[in-house]
Amino acid sequence: MHYDSVAFSKNGRNTMEAVDGRFTPIIGTALELSVADVKKINKLYKCHARKKKITRPLTAPPSTL
């Protein structure tokens, strides 16, 4: 999931919390898909035989702050 823990909040409080509270501060901070994300997507779309290495560097989107 790529929304932070206060996404869609009107009062700045958490709208999502991890079951293990130690992980709540990092919700939405990933810059790329995890290996588990890719496996789940491949299973969902039945893409079992294809494996392609990413050759371009992954960069963070420009900051809007």
PQR file with spaces between the fields and no chain letter, atoms N, CA, C, O and H, PARSE charges and radii, in Angstrom:
ATOM       1  N    MET     1       0.860   -1.172    0.000 -0.4000 1.5000
ATOM       2  CA   MET     1       0.000    0.000    0.000 -0.0000 2.0000
ATOM       3  C    MET     1       0.906    1.234    0.000  0.5500 1.7000
ATOM       4  O    MET     1       1.924    1.254    0.692 -0.5500 1.4000
ATOM       5  N    HIS     2       0.554    2.226   -0.745 -0.4000 1.5000
ATOM       6  CA   HIS     2       1.429    3.380   -0.878 -0.0000 2.0000
ATOM       7  C    HIS     2       0.827    4.661   -0.327  0.5500 1.7000
ATOM       8  O    HIS     2       1.188    5.749   -0.775 -0.5500 1.4000
ATOM       9  H    HIS     2      -0.273    2.210   -1.307  0.4000 1.0000
ATOM      10  N    TYR     3      -0.072    4.560    0.621 -0.4000 1.5000
ATOM      11  CA   TYR     3      -0.595    5.720    1.332 -0.0000 2.0000
ATOM      12  C    TYR     3       0.044    5.738    2.706  0.5500 1.7000
ATOM      13  O    TYR     3       0.289    4.681    3.285 -0.5500 1.4000
ATOM      14  H    TYR     3      -0.366    3.676    0.985  0.4000 1.0000
ATOM      15  N    ASP     4       0.321    6.925    3.240 -0.4000 1.5000
ATOM      16  CA   ASP     4       0.886    6.960    4.588 -0.0000 2.0000
ATOM      17  C    ASP     4      -0.207    6.744    5.623  0.5500 1.7000
ATOM      18  O    ASP     4      -1.389    6.659    5.292 -0.5500 1.4000
ATOM      19  H    ASP     4       0.122    7.785    2.769  0.4000 1.0000
ATOM      20  N    SER     5       0.208    6.658    6.881 -0.4000 1.5000
ATOM      21  CA   SER     5      -0.732    6.271    7.943 -0.0000 2.0000
ATOM      22  C    SER     5      -1.807    7.315    8.223  0.5500 1.7000
ATOM      23  O    SER     5      -2.813    7.003    8.860 -0.5500 1.4000
ATOM      24  H    SER     5       1.168    6.727    7.151  0.4000 1.0000
ATOM      25  N    VAL     6      -1.613    8.550    7.759 -0.4000 1.5000
ATOM      26  CA   VAL     6      -2.625    9.594    7.983 -0.0000 2.0000
ATOM      27  C    VAL     6      -3.349    9.986    6.689  0.5500 1.7000
ATOM      28  O    VAL     6      -4.023   11.015    6.635 -0.5500 1.4000
ATOM      29  H    VAL     6      -0.796    8.804    7.242  0.4000 1.0000
ATOM      30  N    ALA     7      -3.202    9.164    5.658 -0.4000 1.5000
ATOM      31  CA   ALA     7      -3.870    9.447    4.383 -0.0000 2.0000
ATOM      32  C    ALA     7      -5.374    9.557    4.592  0.5500 1.7000
ATOM      33  O    ALA     7      -5.978    8.738    5.284 -0.5500 1.4000
ATOM      34  H    ALA     7      -2.654    8.329    5.702  0.4000 1.0000
ATOM      35  N    PHE     8      -5.961   10.559    3.996 -0.4000 1.5000
ATOM      36  CA   PHE     8      -7.406   10.817    4.024 -0.0000 2.0000
ATOM      37  C    PHE     8      -7.922   11.289    5.382  0.5500 1.7000
ATOM      38  O    PHE     8      -9.132   11.366    5.592 -0.5500 1.4000
ATOM      39  H    PHE     8      -5.470   11.225    3.433  0.4000 1.0000
ATOM      40  N    SER     9      -7.016   11.604    6.299 -0.4000 1.5000
ATOM      41  CA   SER     9      -7.420   12.067    7.627 -0.0000 2.0000
ATOM      42  C    SER     9      -7.810   13.539    7.561  0.5500 1.7000
ATOM      43  O    SER     9      -7.175   14.323    6.856 -0.5500 1.4000
ATOM      44  H    SER     9      -6.032   11.541    6.128  0.4000 1.0000
ATOM      45  N    LYS    10      -8.839   13.908    8.287 -0.4000 1.5000
ATOM      46  CA   LYS    10      -9.233   15.315    8.361 -0.0000 2.0000
ATOM      47  C    LYS    10      -8.661   15.982    9.602  0.5500 1.7000
ATOM      48  O    LYS    10      -8.626   17.210    9.691 -0.5500 1.4000
ATOM      49  H    LYS    10      -9.355   13.271    8.860  0.4000 1.0000
ATOM      50  N    ASN    11      -8.208   15.171   10.566 -0.4000 1.5000
ATOM      51  CA   ASN    11      -7.712   15.737   11.815 -0.0000 2.0000
ATOM      52  C    ASN    11      -6.246   15.402   12.084  0.5500 1.7000
ATOM      53  O    ASN    11      -5.748   15.680   13.175 -0.5500 1.4000
ATOM      54  H    ASN    11      -8.236   14.175   10.494  0.4000 1.0000
ATOM      55  N    GLY    12      -5.543   14.810   11.113 -0.4000 1.5000
ATOM      56  CA   GLY    12      -4.130   14.493   11.276 -0.0000 2.0000
ATOM      57  C    GLY    12      -3.850   13.215   12.055  0.5500 1.7000
ATOM      58  O    GLY    12      -2.692   12.868   12.286 -0.5500 1.4000
ATOM      59  H    GLY    12      -5.947   14.584   10.227  0.4000 1.0000
ATOM      60  N    ARG    13      -4.901   12.517   12.459 -0.4000 1.5000
ATOM      61  CA   ARG    13      -4.714   11.263   13.188 -0.0000 2.0000
ATOM      62  C    ARG    13      -4.643   10.100   12.205  0.5500 1.7000
ATOM      63  O    ARG    13      -5.082   10.208   11.060 -0.5500 1.4000
ATOM      64  H    ARG    13      -5.842   12.799   12.272  0.4000 1.0000
ATOM      65  N    ASN    14      -4.086    8.993   12.670 -0.4000 1.5000
ATOM      66  CA   ASN    14      -3.942    7.817   11.812 -0.0000 2.0000
ATOM      67  C    ASN    14      -5.292    7.318   11.310  0.5500 1.7000
ATOM      68  O    ASN    14      -6.260    7.218   12.064 -0.5500 1.4000
ATOM      69  H    ASN    14      -3.729    8.906   13.601  0.4000 1.0000
ATOM      70  N    THR    15      -5.328    7.010   10.020 -0.4000 1.5000
ATOM      71  CA   THR    15      -6.492    6.337    9.450 -0.0000 2.0000
ATOM      72  C    THR    15      -6.183    4.861    9.249  0.5500 1.7000
ATOM      73  O    THR    15      -7.085    4.047    9.053 -0.5500 1.4000
ATOM      74  H    THR    15      -4.542    7.092    9.408  0.4000 1.0000
ATOM      75  N    MET    16      -4.890    4.523    9.301 -0.4000 1.5000
ATOM      76  CA   MET    16      -4.436    3.134    9.196 -0.0000 2.0000
ATOM      77  C    MET    16      -3.346    2.915   10.228  0.5500 1.7000
ATOM      78  O    MET    16      -2.511    3.790   10.457 -0.5500 1.4000
ATOM      79  H    MET    16      -4.157    5.184    9.460  0.4000 1.0000
ATOM      80  N    GLU    17      -3.357    1.759   10.841 -0.4000 1.5000
ATOM      81  CA   GLU    17      -2.303    1.383   11.772 -0.0000 2.0000
ATOM      82  C    GLU    17      -1.932   -0.065   11.505  0.5500 1.7000
ATOM      83  O    GLU    17      -2.793   -0.905   11.242 -0.5500 1.4000
ATOM      84  H    GLU    17      -4.036    1.049   10.655  0.4000 1.0000
ATOM      85  N    ALA    18      -0.636   -0.343   11.576 -0.4000 1.5000
ATOM      86  CA   ALA    18      -0.167   -1.715   11.413 -0.0000 2.0000
ATOM      87  C    ALA    18      -0.583   -2.538   12.625  0.5500 1.7000
ATOM      88  O    ALA    18      -0.692   -2.013   13.733 -0.5500 1.4000
ATOM      89  H    ALA    18       0.063    0.339   11.790  0.4000 1.0000
ATOM      90  N    VAL    19      -0.813   -3.817   12.412 -0.4000 1.5000
ATOM      91  CA   VAL    19      -1.141   -4.707   13.530 -0.0000 2.0000
ATOM      92  C    VAL    19      -0.024   -4.625   14.566  0.5500 1.7000
ATOM      93  O    VAL    19      -0.283   -4.549   15.767 -0.5500 1.4000
ATOM      94  H    VAL    19      -0.725   -4.244   11.512  0.4000 1.0000
ATOM      95  N    ASP    20       1.223   -4.640   14.088 -0.4000 1.5000
ATOM      96  CA   ASP    20       2.379   -4.434   14.960 -0.0000 2.0000
ATOM      97  C    ASP    20       2.696   -2.945   14.885  0.5500 1.7000
ATOM      98  O    ASP    20       3.247   -2.481   13.886 -0.5500 1.4000
ATOM      99  H    ASP    20       1.433   -4.702   13.112  0.4000 1.0000
ATOM     100  N    GLY    21       2.357   -2.197   15.920 -0.4000 1.5000
ATOM     101  CA   GLY    21       2.474   -0.743   15.933 -0.0000 2.0000
ATOM     102  C    GLY    21       3.841   -0.190   15.596  0.5500 1.7000
ATOM     103  O    GLY    21       3.954    0.979   15.226 -0.5500 1.4000
ATOM     104  H    GLY    21       1.909   -2.574   16.730  0.4000 1.0000
ATOM     105  N    ARG    22       4.889   -1.001   15.715 -0.4000 1.5000
ATOM     106  CA   ARG    22       6.236   -0.517   15.366 -0.0000 2.0000
ATOM     107  C    ARG    22       6.337   -0.165   13.888  0.5500 1.7000
ATOM     108  O    ARG    22       7.219    0.597   13.492 -0.5500 1.4000
ATOM     109  H    ARG    22       4.797   -1.950   16.016  0.4000 1.0000
ATOM     110  N    PHE    23       5.444   -0.712   13.070 -0.4000 1.5000
ATOM     111  CA   PHE    23       5.523   -0.490   11.630 -0.0000 2.0000
ATOM     112  C    PHE    23       4.621    0.640   11.133  0.5500 1.7000
ATOM     113  O    PHE    23       4.708    1.019    9.966 -0.5500 1.4000
ATOM     114  H    PHE    23       4.728   -1.332   13.392  0.4000 1.0000
ATOM     115  N    THR    24       3.766    1.181   11.984 -0.4000 1.5000
ATOM     116  CA   THR    24       2.866    2.262   11.569 -0.0000 2.0000
ATOM     117  C    THR    24       3.626    3.463   11.001  0.5500 1.7000
ATOM     118  O    THR    24       3.192    4.010    9.987 -0.5500 1.4000
ATOM     119  H    THR    24       3.695    0.873   12.933  0.4000 1.0000
ATOM     120  N    PRO    25       4.751    3.904   11.610 -0.5600 1.5000
ATOM     121  CA   PRO    25       5.454    5.071   11.055  0.2800 2.0000
ATOM     122  C    PRO    25       6.022    4.867    9.654  0.5500 1.7000
ATOM     123  O    PRO    25       6.297    5.845    8.959 -0.5500 1.4000
ATOM     124  N    ILE    26       6.202    3.635    9.229 -0.4000 1.5000
ATOM     125  CA   ILE    26       6.786    3.422    7.898 -0.0000 2.0000
ATOM     126  C    ILE    26       5.752    3.101    6.829  0.5500 1.7000
ATOM     127  O    ILE    26       6.111    2.870    5.674 -0.5500 1.4000
ATOM     128  H    ILE    26       5.980    2.840    9.793  0.4000 1.0000
ATOM     129  N    ILE    27       4.469    3.084    7.198 -0.4000 1.5000
ATOM     130  CA   ILE    27       3.418    2.839    6.205 -0.0000 2.0000
ATOM     131  C    ILE    27       3.499    3.921    5.124  0.5500 1.7000
ATOM     132  O    ILE    27       3.512    5.114    5.428 -0.5500 1.4000
ATOM     133  H    ILE    27       4.177    3.271    8.136  0.4000 1.0000
ATOM     134  N    GLY    28       3.553    3.497    3.881 -0.4000 1.5000
ATOM     135  CA   GLY    28       3.547    4.438    2.764 -0.0000 2.0000
ATOM     136  C    GLY    28       4.889    5.033    2.405  0.5500 1.7000
ATOM     137  O    GLY    28       4.938    5.978    1.618 -0.5500 1.4000
ATOM     138  H    GLY    28       3.542    2.528    3.635  0.4000 1.0000
ATOM     139  N    THR    29       5.992    4.517    2.953 -0.4000 1.5000
ATOM     140  CA   THR    29       7.299    5.097    2.659 -0.0000 2.0000
ATOM     141  C    THR    29       8.068    4.343    1.581  0.5500 1.7000
ATOM     142  O    THR    29       9.150    4.783    1.192 -0.5500 1.4000
ATOM     143  H    THR    29       5.952    3.749    3.593  0.4000 1.0000
ATOM     144  N    ALA    30       7.547    3.223    1.087 -0.4000 1.5000
ATOM     145  CA   ALA    30       8.252    2.434    0.075 -0.0000 2.0000
ATOM     146  C    ALA    30       8.361    3.212   -1.233  0.5500 1.7000
ATOM     147  O    ALA    30       7.431    3.909   -1.639 -0.5500 1.4000
ATOM     148  H    ALA    30       6.669    2.865    1.404  0.4000 1.0000
ATOM     149  N    LEU    31       9.510    3.078   -1.878 -0.4000 1.5000
ATOM     150  CA   LEU    31       9.724    3.736   -3.167 -0.0000 2.0000
ATOM     151  C    LEU    31       9.573    2.763   -4.335  0.5500 1.7000
ATOM     152  O    LEU    31       9.534    3.171   -5.496 -0.5500 1.4000
ATOM     153  H    LEU    31      10.265    2.512   -1.548  0.4000 1.0000
ATOM     154  N    GLU    32       9.490    1.479   -4.014 -0.4000 1.5000
ATOM     155  CA   GLU    32       9.356    0.485   -5.073 -0.0000 2.0000
ATOM     156  C    GLU    32       8.614   -0.727   -4.526  0.5500 1.7000
ATOM     157  O    GLU    32       8.417   -0.850   -3.318 -0.5500 1.4000
ATOM     158  H    GLU    32       9.522    1.148   -3.071  0.4000 1.0000
ATOM     159  N    LEU    33       8.208   -1.612   -5.414 -0.4000 1.5000
ATOM     160  CA   LEU    33       7.518   -2.828   -5.011 -0.0000 2.0000
ATOM     161  C    LEU    33       8.490   -3.774   -4.320  0.5500 1.7000
ATOM     162  O    LEU    33       9.665   -3.837   -4.681 -0.5500 1.4000
ATOM     163  H    LEU    33       8.367   -1.512   -6.396  0.4000 1.0000
ATOM     164  N    SER    34       8.006   -4.501   -3.339 -0.4000 1.5000
ATOM     165  CA   SER    34       8.825   -5.520   -2.684 -0.0000 2.0000
ATOM     166  C    SER    34       8.790   -6.797   -3.517  0.5500 1.7000
ATOM     167  O    SER    34       7.969   -6.935   -4.425 -0.5500 1.4000
ATOM     168  H    SER    34       7.051   -4.450   -3.046  0.4000 1.0000
ATOM     169  N    VAL    35       9.682   -7.722   -3.202 -0.4000 1.5000
ATOM     170  CA   VAL    35       9.686   -9.016   -3.878 -0.0000 2.0000
ATOM     171  C    VAL    35       8.334   -9.701   -3.662  0.5500 1.7000
ATOM     172  O    VAL    35       7.786  -10.302   -4.586 -0.5500 1.4000
ATOM     173  H    VAL    35      10.349   -7.610   -2.465  0.4000 1.0000
ATOM     174  N    ALA    36       7.800   -9.611   -2.447 -0.4000 1.5000
ATOM     175  CA   ALA    36       6.491  -10.215   -2.151 -0.0000 2.0000
ATOM     176  C    ALA    36       5.386   -9.557   -2.975  0.5500 1.7000
ATOM     177  O    ALA    36       4.488  -10.246   -3.458 -0.5500 1.4000
ATOM     178  H    ALA    36       8.245   -9.123   -1.696  0.4000 1.0000
ATOM     179  N    ASP    37       5.440   -8.224   -3.144 -0.4000 1.5000
ATOM     180  CA   ASP    37       4.453   -7.525   -3.977 -0.0000 2.0000
ATOM     181  C    ASP    37       4.465   -8.081   -5.400  0.5500 1.7000
ATOM     182  O    ASP    37       3.416   -8.378   -5.969 -0.5500 1.4000
ATOM     183  H    ASP    37       6.170   -7.665   -2.752  0.4000 1.0000
ATOM     184  N    VAL    38       5.659   -8.217   -5.962 -0.4000 1.5000
ATOM     185  CA   VAL    38       5.800   -8.702   -7.339 -0.0000 2.0000
ATOM     186  C    VAL    38       5.267  -10.128   -7.464  0.5500 1.7000
ATOM     187  O    VAL    38       4.580  -10.453   -8.433 -0.5500 1.4000
ATOM     188  H    VAL    38       6.512   -7.975   -5.499  0.4000 1.0000
ATOM     189  N    LYS    39       5.583  -10.978   -6.484 -0.4000 1.5000
ATOM     190  CA   LYS    39       5.092  -12.362   -6.526 -0.0000 2.0000
ATOM     191  C    LYS    39       3.568  -12.407   -6.490  0.5500 1.7000
ATOM     192  O    LYS    39       2.952  -13.183   -7.221 -0.5500 1.4000
ATOM     193  H    LYS    39       6.141  -10.714   -5.697  0.4000 1.0000
ATOM     194  N    LYS    40       2.960  -11.581   -5.646 -0.4000 1.5000
ATOM     195  CA   LYS    40       1.496  -11.560   -5.544 -0.0000 2.0000
ATOM     196  C    LYS    40       0.856  -11.055   -6.837  0.5500 1.7000
ATOM     197  O    LYS    40      -0.155  -11.593   -7.287 -0.5500 1.4000
ATOM     198  H    LYS    40       3.461  -10.951   -5.052  0.4000 1.0000
ATOM     199  N    ILE    41       1.446  -10.028   -7.426 -0.4000 1.5000
ATOM     200  CA   ILE    41       0.919   -9.479   -8.686 -0.0000 2.0000
ATOM     201  C    ILE    41       1.054  -10.512   -9.804  0.5500 1.7000
ATOM     202  O    ILE    41       0.125  -10.723  -10.584 -0.5500 1.4000
ATOM     203  H    ILE    41       2.267   -9.590   -7.061  0.4000 1.0000
ATOM     204  N    ASN    42       2.227  -11.156   -9.871 -0.4000 1.5000
ATOM     205  CA   ASN    42       2.430  -12.187  -10.894 -0.0000 2.0000
ATOM     206  C    ASN    42       1.438  -13.330  -10.735  0.5500 1.7000
ATOM     207  O    ASN    42       0.930  -13.851  -11.727 -0.5500 1.4000
ATOM     208  H    ASN    42       2.981  -10.985   -9.237  0.4000 1.0000
ATOM     209  N    LYS    43       1.159  -13.722   -9.500 -0.4000 1.5000
ATOM     210  CA   LYS    43       0.190  -14.800   -9.258 -0.0000 2.0000
ATOM     211  C    LYS    43      -1.211  -14.352   -9.677  0.5500 1.7000
ATOM     212  O    LYS    43      -1.941  -15.107  -10.319 -0.5500 1.4000
ATOM     213  H    LYS    43       1.572  -13.299   -8.694  0.4000 1.0000
ATOM     214  N    LEU    44      -1.579  -13.132   -9.315 -0.4000 1.5000
ATOM     215  CA   LEU    44      -2.897  -12.607   -9.653 -0.0000 2.0000
ATOM     216  C    LEU    44      -3.125  -12.575  -11.162  0.5500 1.7000
ATOM     217  O    LEU    44      -4.196  -12.939  -11.647 -0.5500 1.4000
ATOM     218  H    LEU    44      -0.986  -12.519   -8.794  0.4000 1.0000
ATOM     219  N    TYR    45      -2.098  -12.133  -11.902 -0.4000 1.5000
ATOM     220  CA   TYR    45      -2.234  -11.993  -13.352 -0.0000 2.0000
ATOM     221  C    TYR    45      -1.681  -13.189  -14.127  0.5500 1.7000
ATOM     222  O    TYR    45      -1.553  -13.143  -15.351 -0.5500 1.4000
ATOM     223  H    TYR    45      -1.228  -11.837  -11.509  0.4000 1.0000
ATOM     224  N    LYS    46      -1.354  -14.263  -13.396 -0.4000 1.5000
ATOM     225  CA   LYS    46      -0.861  -15.508  -14.003 -0.0000 2.0000
ATOM     226  C    LYS    46       0.361  -15.268  -14.894  0.5500 1.7000
ATOM     227  O    LYS    46       0.402  -15.711  -16.042 -0.5500 1.4000
ATOM     228  H    LYS    46      -1.458  -14.300  -12.402  0.4000 1.0000
ATOM     229  N    CYS    47       1.337  -14.572  -14.357 -0.4000 1.5000
ATOM     230  CA   CYS    47       2.589  -14.273  -15.068 -0.0000 2.0000
ATOM     231  C    CYS    47       3.724  -15.076  -14.431  0.5500 1.7000
ATOM     232  O    CYS    47       4.682  -14.494  -13.923 -0.5500 1.4000
ATOM     233  H    CYS    47       1.304  -14.212  -13.425  0.4000 1.0000
ATOM     234  N    HIS    48       3.626  -16.390  -14.454 -0.4000 1.5000
ATOM     235  CA   HIS    48       4.579  -17.229  -13.731 -0.0000 2.0000
ATOM     236  C    HIS    48       5.908  -17.408  -14.452  0.5500 1.7000
ATOM     237  O    HIS    48       6.932  -17.568  -13.787 -0.5500 1.4000
ATOM     238  H    HIS    48       2.848  -16.864  -14.867  0.4000 1.0000
ATOM     239  N    ALA    49       5.938  -17.389  -15.759 -0.4000 1.5000
ATOM     240  CA   ALA    49       7.144  -17.749  -16.492 -0.0000 2.0000
ATOM     241  C    ALA    49       8.061  -16.570  -16.795  0.5500 1.7000
ATOM     242  O    ALA    49       9.206  -16.782  -17.195 -0.5500 1.4000
ATOM     243  H    ALA    49       5.107  -17.259  -16.299  0.4000 1.0000
ATOM     244  N    ARG    50       7.608  -15.368  -16.624 -0.4000 1.5000
ATOM     245  CA   ARG    50       8.402  -14.207  -17.031 -0.0000 2.0000
ATOM     246  C    ARG    50       9.197  -13.645  -15.865  0.5500 1.7000
ATOM     247  O    ARG    50       8.663  -13.380  -14.788 -0.5500 1.4000
ATOM     248  H    ARG    50       6.678  -15.195  -16.299  0.4000 1.0000
ATOM     249  N    LYS    51      10.481  -13.473  -16.111 -0.4000 1.5000
ATOM     250  CA   LYS    51      11.331  -12.814  -15.125 -0.0000 2.0000
ATOM     251  C    LYS    51      12.198  -11.839  -15.900  0.5500 1.7000
ATOM     252  O    LYS    51      12.943  -12.243  -16.792 -0.5500 1.4000
ATOM     253  H    LYS    51      10.915  -13.688  -16.986  0.4000 1.0000
ATOM     254  N    LYS    52      12.108  -10.578  -15.573 -0.4000 1.5000
ATOM     255  CA   LYS    52      12.881   -9.574  -16.282 -0.0000 2.0000
ATOM     256  C    LYS    52      13.555   -8.686  -15.255  0.5500 1.7000
ATOM     257  O    LYS    52      12.910   -8.164  -14.346 -0.5500 1.4000
ATOM     258  H    LYS    52      11.502  -10.250  -14.848  0.4000 1.0000
ATOM     259  N    LYS    53      14.842   -8.521  -15.407 -0.4000 1.5000
ATOM     260  CA   LYS    53      15.600   -7.686  -14.493 -0.0000 2.0000
ATOM     261  C    LYS    53      15.436   -6.218  -14.886  0.5500 1.7000
ATOM     262  O    LYS    53      15.487   -5.877  -16.068 -0.5500 1.4000
ATOM     263  H    LYS    53      15.367   -8.945  -16.145  0.4000 1.0000
ATOM     264  N    ILE    54      15.241   -5.363  -13.901 -0.4000 1.5000
ATOM     265  CA   ILE    54      15.136   -3.927  -14.149 -0.0000 2.0000
ATOM     266  C    ILE    54      16.544   -3.387  -14.317  0.5500 1.7000
ATOM     267  O    ILE    54      17.382   -3.556  -13.432 -0.5500 1.4000
ATOM     268  H    ILE    54      15.199   -5.641  -12.941  0.4000 1.0000
ATOM     269  N    THR    55      16.812   -2.740  -15.446 -0.4000 1.5000
ATOM     270  CA   THR    55      18.164   -2.251  -15.705 -0.0000 2.0000
ATOM     271  C    THR    55      18.303   -0.750  -15.502  0.5500 1.7000
ATOM     272  O    THR    55      19.419   -0.242  -15.388 -0.5500 1.4000
ATOM     273  H    THR    55      16.131   -2.603  -16.165  0.4000 1.0000
ATOM     274  N    ARG    56      17.205   -0.048  -15.455 -0.4000 1.5000
ATOM     275  CA   ARG    56      17.297    1.400  -15.238 -0.0000 2.0000
ATOM     276  C    ARG    56      17.313    1.676  -13.732  0.5500 1.7000
ATOM     277  O    ARG    56      16.715    0.920  -12.966 -0.5500 1.4000
ATOM     278  H    ARG    56      16.299   -0.461  -15.547  0.4000 1.0000
ATOM     279  N    PRO    57      17.978    2.729  -13.302 -0.5600 1.5000
ATOM     280  CA   PRO    57      17.983    3.041  -11.868  0.2800 2.0000
ATOM     281  C    PRO    57      16.604    3.509  -11.413  0.5500 1.7000
ATOM     282  O    PRO    57      15.912    4.230  -12.132 -0.5500 1.4000
ATOM     283  N    LEU    58      16.221    3.096  -10.226 -0.4000 1.5000
ATOM     284  CA   LEU    58      14.960    3.552   -9.647 -0.0000 2.0000
ATOM     285  C    LEU    58      15.232    4.814   -8.849  0.5500 1.7000
ATOM     286  O    LEU    58      16.144    4.844   -8.022 -0.5500 1.4000
ATOM     287  H    LEU    58      16.783    2.511   -9.642  0.4000 1.0000
ATOM     288  N    THR    59      14.455    5.847   -9.090 -0.4000 1.5000
ATOM     289  CA   THR    59      14.654    7.099   -8.370 -0.0000 2.0000
ATOM     290  C    THR    59      13.367    7.510   -7.691  0.5500 1.7000
ATOM     291  O    THR    59      12.273    7.150   -8.126 -0.5500 1.4000
ATOM     292  H    THR    59      13.714    5.823   -9.761  0.4000 1.0000
ATOM     293  N    ALA    60      13.512    8.262   -6.632 -0.4000 1.5000
ATOM     294  CA   ALA    60      12.347    8.761   -5.906 -0.0000 2.0000
ATOM     295  C    ALA    60      11.694    9.870   -6.723  0.5500 1.7000
ATOM     296  O    ALA    60      12.391   10.600   -7.428 -0.5500 1.4000
ATOM     297  H    ALA    60      14.401    8.554   -6.279  0.4000 1.0000
ATOM     298  N    PRO    61      10.382   10.011   -6.645 -0.5600 1.5000
ATOM     299  CA   PRO    61       9.715   11.112   -7.339  0.2800 2.0000
ATOM     300  C    PRO    61      10.141   12.444   -6.735  0.5500 1.7000
ATOM     301  O    PRO    61      10.549   12.480   -5.575 -0.5500 1.4000
ATOM     302  N    PRO    62      10.059   13.531   -7.481 -0.5600 1.5000
ATOM     303  CA   PRO    62      10.450   14.832   -6.935  0.2800 2.0000
ATOM     304  C    PRO    62       9.583   15.205   -5.736  0.5500 1.7000
ATOM     305  O    PRO    62       8.385   14.920   -5.706 -0.5500 1.4000
ATOM     306  N    SER    63      10.193   15.832   -4.774 -0.4000 1.5000
ATOM     307  CA   SER    63       9.475   16.242   -3.566 -0.0000 2.0000
ATOM     308  C    SER    63       8.542   17.399   -3.881  0.5500 1.7000
ATOM     309  O    SER    63       8.880   18.291   -4.660 -0.5500 1.4000
ATOM     310  H    SER    63      11.165   16.063   -4.799  0.4000 1.0000
ATOM     311  N    THR    64       7.362   17.375   -3.269 -0.4000 1.5000
ATOM     312  CA   THR    64       6.401   18.464   -3.459 -0.0000 2.0000
ATOM     313  C    THR    64       6.349   19.370   -2.241  0.5500 1.7000
ATOM     314  O    THR    64       5.502   20.259   -2.150 -0.5500 1.4000
ATOM     315  H    THR    64       7.087   16.651   -2.637  0.4000 1.0000
ATOM     316  N    LEU    65       7.267   19.136   -1.300 -0.4000 1.5000
ATOM     317  CA   LEU    65       7.279   19.951   -0.079 -0.0000 2.0000
ATOM     318  C    LEU    65       8.003   21.247   -0.266  0.5500 1.7000
ATOM     319  O    LEU    65       8.099   22.041    0.669 -0.5500 1.4000
ATOM     320  H    LEU    65       7.955   18.414   -1.374  0.4000 1.0000
